[in-house]
Every structure is written in structure tokens, then in C-alpha cells.
Amino acid sequence: MNKNGDDACRKCGRKFSGRDYSVQCDGECSGWFHKKCTELSNEDVKAVEKGKRRFVCETCKSKVMPEVSANINIIDENLQSNQKKNIPEIMNKITIGLSQKMKVWTD
């Protein structure tokens, strides 16, 4: 069981043991995850612990920011095809979307 009383990782479903390092999602679910079930490096985990970085699980990201994710994918496609004409407009949409959605992560 981890610090919050959860006894299983939200990603893999396995119970936490005393040796498992766990990280809590700063998103809507507030769930706990094995460090190895996240893509966080040891340095990232230390930054999360110190409050210098936030960890938001993939489920919470997909619930909170689908339109931002879609716009990032469009930018990536434009960059890969060397079409940079729409990128400033898309970046503006992302900035507005992020500023609105960040309230969810900071409240």
C-alpha cells in the first residue's frame, strides 16, 4: 500500500510492495502508479517530489486535453511534411487551450 492508501497501480493493476517506488498523478484521478509504469526518469521523479514538475497520467491527459493533443499532432504532421504555414495559428490554439486547462492541474 502506498502513502495514499491505494494498494494497486492504476496502470498495471499490481499491488504495491514495500520496495516499489510510486508516483501520484496530479490530474483528476489522483491515482498512484509504479514509477516503472510511467515514463518518468529518476530525475523527473525527484522533480515531482520537490514540486518542480507535475506528473499527469495518460488517462487524465486524454480527458483534459484532447483538443490540445489533436493540435500537437497536426503540428507534427506539418513539420514532417515541411508545411509550416499553419503552425502559428495552431500554436495560438494550443496556448489558449493550455491556459484554460492548466486550472484543472493547479486547483
Kinemage of the C-alpha trace (Angstrom):
@kinemage 1
@onewidth
@group {chain A} dominant
@subgroup {mainchain}
@vectorlist {calphas} color= white
{ca met a 1} P 0.000 0.000 0.000
{ca asn a 2} L 1.370 3.465 -0.848
{ca lys a 3} L 1.201 6.779 1.024
{ca asn a 4} L -2.378 7.475 -0.094
{ca gly a 5} L -3.753 4.086 0.885
{ca asp a 6} L -4.091 2.829 -2.694
{ca asp a 7} L -2.960 -0.745 -2.878
{ca ala a 8} L -2.690 -1.143 -6.657
{ca cys a 9} L -1.072 0.746 -9.525
{ca arg a 10} L -3.610 2.469 -11.782
{ca lys a 11} L -1.749 1.349 -14.915
{ca cys a 12} L -0.746 -2.275 -14.369
{ca gly a 13} L -3.123 -3.152 -11.533
{ca arg a 14} L -0.400 -4.858 -9.492
{ca lys a 15} L -0.284 -4.188 -5.770
{ca phe a 16} L 2.454 -2.005 -4.338
{ca ser a 17} L 5.131 -3.685 -2.280
{ca gly a 18} L 7.391 -2.016 0.243
{ca arg a 19} L 10.130 -1.869 -2.388
{ca asp a 20} L 8.039 -0.246 -5.122
{ca tyr a 21} L 8.521 3.426 -5.813
{ca ser a 22} L 5.208 5.134 -6.534
{ca val a 23} L 4.230 8.462 -8.076
{ca gln a 24} L 0.866 10.201 -7.690
{ca cys a 25} L -0.982 11.720 -10.652
{ca asp a 26} L -1.566 15.462 -10.342
{ca gly a 27} L -4.557 15.163 -12.660
{ca glu a 28} L -8.206 14.440 -11.963
{ca cys a 29} L -7.722 10.805 -10.885
{ca ser a 30} L -5.041 11.466 -8.220
{ca gly a 31} L -4.104 7.822 -8.673
{ca trp a 32} L -0.824 6.205 -7.774
{ca phe a 33} L 1.475 4.493 -10.268
{ca his a 34} L 4.607 2.396 -10.058
{ca lys a 35} L 7.495 4.591 -11.225
{ca lys a 36} L 8.348 1.894 -13.747
{ca cys a 37} L 4.788 2.102 -15.142
{ca thr a 38} L 5.357 5.751 -16.024
{ca glu a 39} L 7.864 7.176 -18.469
{ca leu a 40} L 9.471 9.273 -15.740
{ca ser a 41} L 13.221 9.194 -15.282
{ca asn a 42} L 14.770 9.197 -11.805
{ca glu a 43} L 15.467 12.923 -12.254
{ca asp a 44} L 11.836 13.558 -13.239
{ca val a 45} L 10.600 11.715 -10.146
{ca lys a 46} L 12.853 13.821 -7.925
{ca ala a 47} L 11.478 16.975 -9.571
{ca val a 48} L 7.904 15.772 -8.953
{ca glu a 49} L 8.740 15.106 -5.296
{ca lys a 50} L 10.138 18.624 -4.917
{ca gly a 51} L 7.129 20.193 -6.654
{ca lys a 52} L 9.235 21.403 -9.585
{ca arg a 53} L 7.400 19.177 -12.051
{ca arg a 54} L 3.942 17.656 -12.281
{ca phe a 55} L 3.046 14.141 -13.305
{ca val a 56} L -0.259 13.710 -15.132
{ca cys a 57} L -1.152 10.181 -16.232
{ca glu a 58} L -2.139 9.390 -19.799
{ca thr a 59} L -5.796 8.862 -18.835
{ca cys a 60} L -6.080 12.307 -17.263
{ca lys a 61} L -4.223 13.908 -20.166
{ca ser a 62} L -6.627 12.354 -22.635
{ca lys a 63} L -9.674 13.530 -20.648
{ca val a 64} L -8.463 17.086 -20.066
{ca met a 65} L -6.690 17.973 -23.281
{ca pro a 66} L -7.963 16.078 -26.328
{ca glu a 67} L -8.097 19.205 -28.495
{ca val a 68} L -4.575 20.219 -27.494
{ca ser a 69} L -3.297 16.720 -28.299
{ca ala a 70} L -5.019 16.849 -31.678
{ca asn a 71} L -3.420 20.209 -32.465
{ca ile a 72} L 0.021 18.945 -31.452
{ca asn a 73} L -0.461 16.018 -33.831
{ca ile a 74} L -1.353 18.470 -36.641
{ca ile a 75} L 1.818 20.469 -35.952
{ca asp a 76} L 3.875 17.285 -36.009
{ca glu a 77} L 2.344 16.263 -39.338
{ca asn a 78} L 3.001 19.746 -40.770
{ca leu a 79} L 6.614 19.678 -39.621
{ca gln a 80} L 7.152 16.219 -41.081
{ca ser a 81} L 5.741 17.331 -44.438
{ca asn a 82} L 7.613 20.664 -44.222
{ca gln a 83} L 4.378 22.691 -44.321
{ca lys a 84} L 4.892 25.376 -41.729
{ca lys a 85} L 2.241 27.866 -42.823
{ca asn a 86} L -0.458 26.925 -40.259
{ca ile a 87} L 1.821 26.398 -37.277
{ca pro a 88} L 1.467 29.905 -35.708
{ca glu a 89} L -2.331 29.635 -35.783
{ca ile a 90} L -2.261 26.142 -34.299
{ca met a 91} L 0.233 27.214 -31.622
{ca asn a 92} L -2.137 30.008 -30.632
{ca lys a 93} L -4.967 27.474 -30.208
{ca ile a 94} L -2.714 25.282 -28.079
{ca thr a 95} L -1.650 28.209 -25.895
{ca ile a 96} L -5.258 29.224 -25.277
{ca gly a 97} L -6.272 25.618 -24.615
{ca leu a 98} L -3.409 25.052 -22.212
{ca ser a 99} L -4.075 28.224 -20.247
{ca gln a 100} L -7.690 27.152 -19.778
{ca lys a 101} L -6.876 23.556 -18.918
{ca met a 102} L -3.974 24.245 -16.567
{ca lys a 103} L -6.504 25.412 -13.979
{ca val a 104} L -7.538 21.762 -13.639
{ca trp a 105} L -3.984 20.787 -12.703
{ca thr a 106} L -3.267 23.670 -10.360
{ca asp a 107} L -6.527 23.981 -8.438
